[in-house]
Amino acid sequence: MSEDLPREETLVERPEDTDERLWSVTTIINQSSNNRGLIEWAAGETARAAVSGLRTLHAIIDDDGPDAAVAWLVSARERPRKGQRTAKQLGSDIHKACETYALTGTRPDVDAEVAPFLDRFEEWCQRFGPAYEAAEMTVYSPTYGYAGTLDAILVVDGQRVVTDYKSSKKDVDDKGRPREPWPDVALQLAGYRYADFAGPWRTRRYSYYGRRYYLLGGDERADAVEIPKVDGGLCLYLTPERCEAYPVRCDEQVFEAFLYAIERARWSLEMARTVLGPAIAAPQEAASANR
C-alpha cells in the first residue's frame, strides 16, 4: 500500500519572499559530477545527427555557413528524432507509467516507445513482488539546503529500500556489455535517505537559469512528515530488453560524500562568479585614470 503523498507539482515564476530555495538533488549532482555518462550520451547524439543528417548538414553550411552547422549539431541532443521523444521526456514518461502501474495495479495505456519498458517493469514486479510504501515522495533538507523527489520506497525480500528508476534506450554499450547505472545514483539516494522530512503537499518548484530549486514555506514546514527509515538503496534499471534491480550503498559515509558534492555545487553555482576581480592596472595607468 503506497503512502498517500501527492505526486503533482507547481512550477512557479517567482518565489514568495518568505520561501526557502533549496537546490534540487539532481542539480547538485550534475554540478559536482564529471557527468561521464551524460557526456558520452551527448557526444553520441551529436555524432548520430552528423551521420544521419549529412545532407541537411551540407545544406546548412551552404546556406548559412559553418557556424550555423555547428549550432545545429550542438542542439542535436535536445532535438528528438522523428517519431521519438527526447531522452529526458522518454525517461519522464517511463517513470509515470511505472508509477501508475505500481499504485493502481492496472497497466496504463502507453504507446509503442514506452511499452517495452513497461513490459519489463511488469515482469520484474511479477518476479519479485515489491510492496510500495511510497511513490514520488518529495523530501526536504533545510539543514543542508537541498530537496528532491525519490521514485519509491519499496519492500523487496524483507528489505525496505529507497529506490530510483533509471532507463536507457540501449541495453548494451559500444563494446557489447550490458549497461548499468552510474555510481552517482548512490549520492542521489543518500541525499533522499538522510533528508530532514517529507512533504505531504503539492510540491512547488522554481527554475532559474537552468538550476532547479524546491521552495519551502513556513506553513509547509508545519505539515511535514517523517521519512520512512530504510535498510538501504535500490536502483531499478530499465531498458527495452530487461529490468534489473541493483543494490546501492547509500549509508552515512556516502551521505558525507554527498555533502561534499553540495559544496562543489556551491562553488560552481555561487562562489566561482565572485572570486576574480578586474585586471590590475600599472601604477602610472591607474594614476592617469584617476585624473
C-alpha positions in Angstrom: 0.0 0.0 0.0 1.6 3.3 -1.0 1.7 6.2 1.3 -0.8 8.8 0.2 1.6 11.6 -0.8 0.8 13.9 -3.7 2.8 13.3 -6.9 2.0 16.6 -8.6 4.0 19.8 -8.6 3.6 23.5 -9.3 6.2 25.4 -11.3 6.2 29.0 -10.0 7.5 32.0 -11.8 8.6 33.8 -8.7 9.2 32.6 -5.1 7.5 34.2 -2.2 9.8 36.5 -0.1 9.5 34.0 2.8 10.3 30.9 0.8 13.5 29.0 1.3 15.0 28.0 -2.0 16.6 24.5 -1.8 18.8 23.1 -4.6 17.4 20.0 -6.2 19.4 16.8 -5.6 19.9 16.4 -9.4 21.2 19.9 -9.8 23.8 19.3 -7.0 24.9 16.0 -8.6 25.1 17.5 -12.1 27.2 20.4 -10.9 29.6 18.2 -8.8 30.0 15.2 -11.1 32.1 14.7 -14.1 28.9 13.5 -15.8 30.7 10.9 -17.9 27.5 9.2 -18.8 25.9 12.5 -19.9 29.0 13.5 -21.9 29.1 10.2 -23.7 25.4 10.4 -24.5 25.6 13.9 -25.8 28.6 13.1 -27.9 26.8 10.1 -29.3 23.7 12.1 -30.2 25.8 14.7 -31.9 27.7 12.1 -33.9 24.4 10.4 -34.9 23.0 13.7 -36.1 26.1 14.3 -38.2 25.9 10.9 -39.9 22.1 10.6 -40.3 21.7 14.3 -41.3 24.7 14.6 -43.6 22.6 16.2 -46.4 21.0 18.6 -44.0 24.4 19.5 -42.6 25.8 20.3 -46.0 22.7 22.4 -46.9 23.1 24.4 -43.7 26.8 25.0 -44.4 26.0 26.1 -48.0 23.1 28.4 -47.0 24.1 29.8 -43.6 27.8 28.9 -43.1 29.8 26.6 -40.8 28.8 28.4 -37.5 25.2 27.6 -38.2 26.1 24.0 -38.9 27.9 23.7 -35.6 24.9 25.2 -33.8 22.7 22.6 -35.4 24.9 19.8 -34.2 25.2 21.3 -30.7 21.4 21.3 -30.4 21.1 17.7 -31.6 20.9 16.2 -28.1 17.8 18.3 -27.4 16.2 17.5 -30.7 14.1 14.3 -30.7 14.4 12.0 -33.7 11.5 11.8 -35.9 8.6 10.0 -34.2 10.5 9.7 -30.9 10.8 11.7 -27.6 13.8 13.3 -26.2 15.7 11.1 -23.8 14.5 13.3 -20.9 10.9 13.1 -22.0 11.1 9.4 -22.5 12.5 8.9 -19.0 9.7 11.0 -17.5 7.0 9.1 -19.3 8.6 5.7 -18.3 8.6 6.9 -14.7 5.0 7.9 -14.9 3.9 4.6 -16.5 5.7 2.6 -13.9 4.3 4.7 -11.0 0.7 4.4 -12.3 1.1 0.6 -12.6 2.6 0.3 -9.1 0.0 2.5 -7.4 -3.1 1.2 -9.2 -2.2 -2.4 -10.1 -3.6 -1.7 -13.6 -1.4 -1.4 -16.6 -1.8 2.1 -18.2 -2.2 2.6 -21.9 1.1 3.6 -23.4 2.5 4.0 -26.9 4.9 1.7 -28.7 8.0 3.6 -27.5 7.2 3.3 -23.8 5.5 -0.2 -23.9 8.7 -2.3 -23.9 10.0 -0.6 -20.8 6.7 -1.1 -19.0 6.6 -4.8 -20.1 10.0 -5.3 -18.5 8.9 -3.5 -15.3 5.7 -5.5 -15.1 7.8 -8.8 -15.5 10.1 -7.6 -12.7 7.2 -6.9 -10.4 5.7 -10.3 -11.0 9.0 -12.0 -10.2 9.9 -10.0 -7.1 6.5 -8.9 -5.7 7.7 -5.5 -4.3 5.5 -3.8 -1.8 5.3 0.0 -2.4 5.3 2.1 0.8 5.7 5.4 -1.0 5.9 6.7 -4.6 7.2 10.1 -5.9 7.8 11.4 -2.4 9.4 14.8 -2.1 11.9 15.2 0.7 13.4 18.3 2.1 16.6 19.2 4.0 16.7 22.8 5.1 19.7 21.8 7.2 21.8 21.3 4.2 19.8 23.3 1.6 18.5 20.7 -0.7 15.4 18.8 -1.7 14.4 16.1 -4.2 11.7 13.6 -5.2 12.5 9.9 -4.7 10.8 7.5 -7.0 9.8 4.9 -4.5 10.3 3.3 -1.1 9.9 -0.5 -1.6 10.0 -3.6 0.5 11.7 -6.3 -1.5 12.7 -9.6 0.0 12.1 -8.2 3.5 14.3 -5.2 3.0 12.9 -1.6 2.9 14.8 0.3 0.2 14.8 3.9 -1.1 14.5 3.4 -4.9 15.4 5.3 -8.1 14.4 4.3 -11.6 16.9 4.8 -14.4 16.2 4.0 -18.0 18.2 3.6 -21.2 17.1 3.1 -24.8 20.1 0.9 -25.4 20.7 -2.3 -23.5 24.4 -2.7 -24.2 27.3 -0.2 -24.6 29.6 0.1 -27.7 31.6 -2.9 -26.6 28.5 -5.1 -26.3 28.5 -5.1 -22.5 25.2 -4.7 -20.6 24.6 -1.2 -19.5 24.4 -0.5 -15.7 23.5 2.5 -13.6 26.2 5.1 -13.0 27.6 5.2 -9.4 26.3 8.7 -8.8 22.9 7.2 -8.1 24.3 6.3 -4.6 24.8 10.1 -3.9 21.3 10.7 -5.1 19.7 8.0 -2.9 21.8 9.0 0.1 20.5 12.6 -0.2 16.9 11.3 -0.2 17.5 8.9 2.7 19.0 11.4 5.1 16.8 14.4 4.3 15.0 16.1 7.2 11.4 15.3 6.3 8.9 14.6 3.6 6.2 17.0 2.3 2.6 15.9 2.1 1.7 18.9 0.0 1.7 19.9 -3.7 5.4 20.4 -4.4 6.4 23.9 -5.6 9.4 24.2 -7.9 11.3 27.1 -9.3 13.8 27.2 -12.2 16.4 29.9 -12.6 19.0 29.8 -15.5 18.6 26.0 -15.7 19.0 25.5 -12.0 16.2 23.7 -10.3 15.0 24.7 -6.8 12.3 23.4 -4.5 10.5 26.0 -2.5 9.6 25.6 1.2 7.4 27.9 3.2 6.7 28.1 6.9 3.2 26.6 6.6 4.5 23.7 4.7 7.1 23.0 7.4 4.3 22.7 9.9 2.8 19.9 7.8 6.0 17.9 7.3 6.0 14.1 7.9 8.8 11.7 8.8 10.6 9.9 6.1 10.3 6.1 6.5 13.5 4.5 7.7 15.2 2.3 5.2 17.7 -0.6 5.2 19.5 0.6 2.0 19.0 1.7 -1.6 18.0 0.1 -4.9 18.3 1.3 -8.5 15.8 -0.2 -10.9 17.4 -0.1 -14.3 15.1 -0.3 -17.3 15.8 -1.0 -21.0 13.6 -2.3 -23.7 15.2 -5.8 -23.1 15.4 -6.1 -19.3 14.6 -4.7 -15.9 17.1 -5.3 -13.2 17.4 -4.2 -9.6 20.9 -3.1 -8.4 21.5 -2.8 -4.6 23.0 0.6 -3.9 25.0 1.6 -0.9 23.7 4.9 0.4 24.9 4.8 4.1 26.2 7.7 6.2 29.6 7.5 4.5 28.0 8.0 1.1 25.9 10.8 2.5 29.1 12.5 3.7 30.3 12.4 0.1 27.0 13.9 -1.0 27.6 16.8 1.4 30.9 17.4 -0.3 29.1 17.4 -3.6 26.8 20.1 -2.2 29.9 22.3 -1.5 31.3 21.5 -5.0 27.9 22.7 -6.5 28.1 25.8 -4.3 31.4 26.6 -5.8 30.1 26.2 -9.3 26.8 28.0 -8.8 27.8 30.8 -6.4 31.4 31.3 -5.4 33.1 30.9 -8.8 31.4 34.0 -10.0 32.8 36.1 -7.2 36.5 35.2 -6.9 38.0 37.1 -9.8 38.5 40.9 -9.7 39.3 43.2 -12.7 42.7 43.1 -14.2 45.3 45.2 -12.3 46.4 48.4 -13.9 50.0 49.5 -13.8 50.6 52.4 -11.2 51.0 55.1 -13.9 47.9 53.9 -15.7 45.9 54.0 -12.5 47.1 57.5 -11.7 46.2 58.7 -15.2 42.7 57.2 -15.0 42.1 59.0 -11.7 43.0 62.5 -13.0 
